[in-house]
């Protein structure tokens, strides 16, 4: 993707959707100095419900997304809106010449993802995505072991991401509605794991997925598990649970060794650290500890630097589309009870 060159050092953004995550992003940037991102505007369909929040952060707020896109003082939008709205909002922003950072999942079907990418490429705007695991030091170190051959031929990956932040989600919350995804655990957590799969190992060819409802009243359940086969021939398994205490593990098995990353706390926590363990067939074993970073900020600032023409945004658009194709196939497998091919 070719980013438009912007000749100033700051990208003025509008945060669209002031629910939990939109407010979280504004909080993250509220005390930063020297950042290439400036939160310049908040957009919320019902402004009255967040007036105290925006006043505390000295932000202008408006309720009309289209009017925000008409603003010449806005360079980009950060979308923290329901998944089902993303396609229309991304295309509106790109058509208006605004760069777009979209929270995950990008959208809910492969065809929709393709339309969004095509529009952004045609408008020459940067399309960013909220997949922060790509920027975490422990995950970057693990990817290096995969890429440099330390682990040999990769045979299998097992990954798990679970937490209870949404354990008390009301049944009428938009995240729980089937039209906003096949399962909250998949769109909230599992989608990060499949993104890491694609980044490290390339396209997924086939998935078999199951979901279960054990505790919550949510129609799409609280447990997701997915078995996968990659185009390379390797296999994978992921799990995502909605009501258990935090757990995150990413374990790669190769012909010459294995490596795993275990996180101690949710990545958005100030107590987040990660441990990388490596074991080789030659008997060598080592551990490396990594302090947590604010990967949400790093991702957004990397997006801003791409808008400024200082770097390329490091998430290829073909990987954005591939990840949504995997999500699409997982949803079909939930319904069919069979393995489904990824287009």
JOQUIFEN-V229640 format. One record per backbone hydrogen bond with DSSP energy under -1.0 kcal/mol. CO is the residue of the C=O (numbers start at 1). NH is the residue of the N-H. E is the energy in kcal/mol with one decimal. If there is no record, write none. Layout:
BEGIN
((CO,NH,E) (CO,NH,E))
END
This chain:
BEGIN
((11,38,-2.7) (12,75,-2.5) (12,76,-1.6) (13,40,-2.6) (13,41,-1.4) (14,78,-2.6) (15,43,-2.7) (16,80,-2.7) (19,23,-2.2) (20,24,-1.8) (21,25,-2.3) (22,26,-2.0) (23,27,-2.5) (24,28,-2.1) (25,29,-1.5) (36,11,-3.4) (38,13,-2.7) (41,15,-2.3) (42,62,-2.0) (43,17,-3.2) (46,49,-1.4) (47,50,-2.0) (48,51,-1.0) (50,54,-2.4) (51,55,-2.3) (52,56,-2.0) (53,57,-1.4) (54,59,-2.8) (55,58,-1.2) (60,42,-2.4) (62,44,-2.1) (64,68,-1.7) (65,69,-1.9) (68,71,-1.3) (71,74,-1.1) (75,99,-2.0) (76,14,-1.9) (77,101,-2.7) (78,16,-3.1) (79,103,-2.2) (82,85,-2.1) (83,86,-1.5) (85,89,-2.1) (86,90,-3.2) (87,91,-2.4) (88,92,-2.3) (89,93,-2.3) (90,94,-2.8) (91,95,-2.4) (92,96,-1.5) (93,98,-2.8) (94,97,-1.7) (99,77,-2.3) (100,128,-3.1) (101,79,-3.0) (102,130,-1.6) (109,113,-2.2) (110,114,-2.4) (111,115,-2.0) (112,116,-2.1) (113,117,-2.5) (114,118,-2.5) (115,119,-2.2) (116,120,-2.4) (117,121,-2.8) (118,122,-2.4) (119,123,-2.0) (120,125,-2.2) (126,100,-2.6) (128,102,-2.4) (129,131,-1.9) (131,134,-1.0) (132,135,-2.3) (133,136,-1.2) (136,140,-2.3) (137,141,-2.3) (138,142,-2.1) (139,143,-2.4) (140,144,-1.9) (141,145,-1.6) (142,146,-1.7) (143,147,-2.9) (144,148,-2.7) (145,151,-1.2) (149,152,-1.4) (151,256,-2.4) (153,255,-1.8) (155,235,-1.9) (156,253,-3.0) (157,237,-2.0) (158,251,-3.3) (159,239,-1.6) (160,249,-2.2) (162,247,-2.6) (164,167,-1.5) (166,169,-1.7) (170,173,-1.9) (173,176,-1.4) (174,177,-1.3) (177,180,-2.3) (178,181,-1.7) (183,187,-2.4) (184,188,-2.6) (185,189,-1.3) (185,190,-2.6) (186,191,-2.3) (189,192,-1.4) (190,194,-2.1) (191,195,-1.6) (192,196,-2.0) (193,197,-2.3) (194,198,-2.3) (195,199,-2.3) (196,200,-2.3) (197,201,-3.3) (198,202,-1.4) (203,231,-2.4) (205,342,-2.6) (206,229,-2.4) (207,340,-3.2) (208,227,-2.9) (210,225,-2.5) (212,222,-2.3) (212,223,-1.8) (218,221,-1.7) (222,242,-2.6) (223,212,-1.9) (224,240,-2.3) (225,210,-2.6) (226,238,-2.3) (227,208,-2.7) (228,236,-2.1) (229,205,-2.6) (229,206,-2.0) (230,233,-1.4) (234,230,-2.8) (235,157,-1.4) (236,228,-2.8) (237,159,-2.5) (238,226,-2.4) (239,161,-2.0) (240,224,-1.9) (241,163,-1.6) (247,162,-2.8) (248,263,-1.9) (249,160,-2.9) (250,261,-2.5) (251,158,-2.8) (252,259,-2.3) (253,155,-2.9) (253,156,-1.6) (256,281,-2.6) (257,254,-2.5) (258,279,-2.7) (259,252,-3.3) (260,277,-2.5) (261,250,-2.0) (262,275,-2.6) (266,269,-2.7) (269,272,-1.5) (272,292,-1.6) (273,264,-2.8) (274,290,-3.1) (275,262,-2.2) (276,288,-2.6) (277,260,-2.3) (278,286,-2.0) (279,258,-2.6) (280,283,-1.7) (284,280,-2.7) (286,278,-2.6) (288,276,-3.2) (290,274,-2.4) (293,295,-1.8) (294,298,-2.3) (295,299,-2.6) (296,300,-2.1) (297,301,-2.9) (298,302,-2.2) (299,303,-2.2) (300,304,-2.2) (301,305,-2.2) (302,306,-1.8) (303,307,-2.1) (304,308,-2.1) (305,310,-2.9) (306,309,-1.2) (316,320,-1.4) (317,321,-2.1) (318,322,-2.2) (319,323,-2.2) (320,324,-1.6) (321,325,-2.1) (322,326,-2.0) (323,327,-2.2) (324,328,-2.7) (325,329,-2.1) (326,330,-2.4) (327,331,-2.3) (328,332,-1.9) (329,333,-2.2) (330,334,-2.4) (331,335,-1.5) (332,336,-2.6) (333,337,-2.5) (340,207,-2.5))
END
